[in-house]
């Protein structure tokens, strides 16, 4: 049986190191190129790799419909929504200086 590329990625992302590496690249693409679609696709795949989008929505208090709007770039999530998504995925948002602070 042949797997789709998405199925391959979803299986691969069950490995926390692989998931983190993919997400870091997506975040870099967003920060450097303002590529929100790439970031949203990463969220889509990482959430699906955790299992049910419905259960993820319940765990975060974010509606399933809103998650799918984010995945399809039809909605730009608020920072609090990103924080909830990242927390449920096991990540946190941090701020680091672009230049060395004197």
C-alpha positions as CSV (number, residue, x, y, z in Angstrom):
1,X,0.0,0.0,0.0
2,X,1.4,3.4,-1.0
3,X,1.3,6.2,1.5
4,X,0.7,9.8,0.6
5,X,3.4,12.4,1.4
6,X,1.1,13.8,4.2
7,X,0.7,10.4,5.7
8,X,4.5,10.0,5.7
9,X,5.0,13.3,7.4
10,X,2.3,12.6,10.0
11,X,4.0,9.4,10.9
12,X,7.4,11.1,10.9
13,X,6.2,13.9,13.3
14,X,5.4,11.3,16.0
15,X,9.1,11.6,16.6
16,X,9.4,14.8,18.7
17,X,12.8,15.8,17.3
18,X,11.5,15.5,13.7
19,X,8.4,17.6,14.6
20,X,10.4,20.2,16.3
21,X,12.9,20.5,13.4
22,X,10.0,20.9,10.9
23,X,8.3,23.5,13.1
24,X,11.5,25.5,13.5
25,X,11.9,25.7,9.8
26,X,8.3,26.8,9.4
27,X,8.8,29.5,12.0
28,X,12.0,30.7,10.3
29,X,10.2,30.9,7.0
30,X,7.4,33.0,8.6
31,X,9.8,35.3,10.4
32,X,12.2,35.8,7.4
33,X,9.7,35.8,4.6
34,X,6.4,36.5,6.3
35,X,5.2,33.2,4.9
36,X,2.2,32.6,7.1
37,X,0.8,29.9,4.8
38,X,3.9,27.7,5.4
39,X,3.5,28.3,9.2
40,X,-0.2,27.4,9.0
41,X,0.5,24.3,7.1
42,X,3.1,23.3,9.8
43,X,0.4,23.8,12.5
44,X,-2.0,21.7,10.4
45,X,0.4,18.8,10.1
46,X,1.7,18.9,13.6
47,X,-1.8,19.0,15.1
48,X,-3.0,16.1,12.9
49,X,0.1,14.1,13.9
50,X,-1.1,14.4,17.5
51,X,-4.3,12.5,16.6
52,X,-7.8,14.0,16.3
53,X,-8.2,17.7,15.4
54,X,-11.5,17.5,17.2
55,X,-9.8,16.4,20.4
56,X,-7.1,19.0,20.0
57,X,-9.8,21.7,19.6
58,X,-11.4,20.5,22.8
59,X,-8.1,20.5,24.7
60,X,-7.3,24.0,23.6
61,X,-10.8,25.5,23.8
62,X,-10.4,26.6,20.1
63,X,-13.2,25.6,17.8
64,X,-12.4,22.9,15.2
65,X,-13.8,25.3,12.6
66,X,-11.4,28.1,13.7
67,X,-8.4,25.7,13.5
68,X,-9.3,24.7,10.0
69,X,-9.6,28.4,9.0
70,X,-6.1,28.9,10.4
71,X,-4.8,25.9,8.5
72,X,-6.2,27.3,5.2
73,X,-5.0,30.8,5.9
74,X,-8.5,32.1,6.0
75,X,-8.0,33.5,9.6
76,X,-5.0,35.0,11.2
77,X,-4.9,33.8,14.8
78,X,-4.5,36.1,17.8
79,X,-1.3,35.7,19.8
80,X,-3.3,34.1,22.6
81,X,-4.6,31.4,20.1
82,X,-1.0,30.7,18.9
83,X,0.0,30.4,22.6
84,X,-2.7,27.9,23.3
85,X,-1.9,25.9,20.2
86,X,1.9,25.9,21.0
87,X,1.2,24.9,24.6
88,X,-0.9,21.9,23.5
89,X,1.8,20.8,21.1
90,X,4.3,21.0,23.9
91,X,6.1,24.2,22.9
92,X,6.3,27.7,24.2
93,X,6.8,31.1,22.6
94,X,10.0,32.9,23.7
95,X,11.5,36.2,22.8
96,X,15.2,36.7,22.1
97,X,17.0,39.9,21.1
98,X,18.0,40.3,17.5
99,X,21.2,42.1,18.6
100,X,23.3,41.7,21.7
101,X,21.8,43.9,24.4
102,X,24.4,46.1,26.0
